[in-house]
Amino acid sequence: MAHVKLHIPGPVEVSEKTLRAFASPMIGHRGQGFKDLYGKIQPQLQSLLYTKQLVYLSTSSAWGVMEGAIRNLVHKKVLCCMCGAFSDKWLDVAQRCGKSAEGLQVEWGSPIRAEQVEAKLATGEFDALTLIHNETSTGVMSPLAQIAALKQKFPDVMFIVDAVSSMTATKIDFDALQIDVLLAGTQKAFALPPGLTVFACSPAALSKAAKTKDRGYYFDFVEFQKNAEGHMTPSTPSIGHIYALSSKLDDIFAEGLDARFARHRKLAQMTRDWAARHGFNFFPEKDYESVTLTCVSNGARPGGRSVDVAKLQKLVKDQGFLIDGGYGKIKGTTFRISNMGDETEESMNRLYAALDKAMGQL
Ligand SMILES: *Cc1c(COP(=O)(O)O)cnc(C)c1O
């Protein structure tokens, strides 16, 4: 069967080169070969995250570490900043972990704003917060630097940040932001297969985790640190993913971080230009649009065009491309187009040509 190229916001298309690295012959995870592999990528990961902390590798999708952060770091009560499907779900996950949790809910399409977070933290009730930098369901990017600046005022609050669909696509300076946990699954902007999560913890997060009872084993942050010091992981990792990550990190540094960030900004703008040319509005509030995907309004916002999304998807799929028909409660009233990972102006132009053709057939 012919492969349909992925332009959904995760998993995204994986290159032949990455797939070849993923299929490398197996090695033992306690042997020198593995330590050399992790030892080679550790400084690359530290450069990518702008951190001196060790960067950990978890064989799980992002939710494993998102839940792990709750289990390791919440003693009192966690504030869950909610602005879309993934961030809304984090409240539910915290409650399922038996933690006291409260939501800071804003309308889907809006970002989380620092003033709103500050007002909540000022109550003194919270010792942790969860924030999704780039809410993939709505295509909204929240102002991370402004929110992270609150850490100065609330040093005892653990700032847990999901950068699943923004890590590698835009600069996130872990040390300068002084946040406590930063994590990303690899099937989004890394353009690797799903099943691995990359994350880092602040020294404060590690010492708090060490004092946390019932933090379990598989996602115990203290275990990750102890093992990473010897270039290892707590349990047997998906070694294929780590070969693929090594190959991808070489690609990322060959391109250069700034060039990679600029490419993502440019391609997101090109997608917005395509949608505007066809008379569509956008779902995200202006100036908070993601750099990795575009969430097009298809009737969710007043004015602007709306089309039969299922039909559009089918017409595009027949030409070899998969786009997303909207997530959760905005399915059908929005659709999403990803430009994250390995995409280029050329590859995006091929997609827009297919979309143009499909629009003509609606
Ligand atoms: C995809 C996504 C997740 C969930 O990742 P899983 O790989 O399904 O665990 C979480 N947060 C964001 C922002 C995402 O885009």
PDBQT file of the ligand as one rigid body, heavy atoms in Angstrom, charges set to zero:
ROOT
HETATM    1  C1  LIG A 401       0.869  14.676  21.649  1.00  0.00    +0.000 C 
HETATM    2  C2  LIG A 401       0.899  15.477  22.892  1.00  0.00    +0.000 A 
HETATM    3  C3  LIG A 401       0.864  14.886  24.162  1.00  0.00    +0.000 A 
HETATM    4  C4  LIG A 401       0.625  13.427  24.379  1.00  0.00    +0.000 C 
HETATM    5  O1  LIG A 401       1.647  12.658  23.945  1.00  0.00    +0.000 OA
HETATM    6  P1  LIG A 401       1.558  11.068  24.004  1.00  0.00    +0.000 P 
HETATM    7  O2  LIG A 401       2.702  10.751  23.110  1.00  0.00    +0.000 OA
HETATM    8  O3  LIG A 401       0.254  10.631  23.441  1.00  0.00    +0.000 OA
HETATM    9  O4  LIG A 401       1.771  10.669  25.406  1.00  0.00    +0.000 OA
HETATM   10  C5  LIG A 401       0.973  15.694  25.257  1.00  0.00    +0.000 A 
HETATM   11  N1  LIG A 401       1.111  17.018  25.145  1.00  0.00    +0.000 NA
HETATM   12  C6  LIG A 401       1.133  17.625  23.947  1.00  0.00    +0.000 A 
HETATM   13  C7  LIG A 401       1.273  19.102  23.877  1.00  0.00    +0.000 C 
HETATM   14  C8  LIG A 401       1.033  16.874  22.789  1.00  0.00    +0.000 A 
HETATM   15  O5  LIG A 401       1.064  17.481  21.584  1.00  0.00    +0.000 OA
ENDROOT
TORSDOF 0
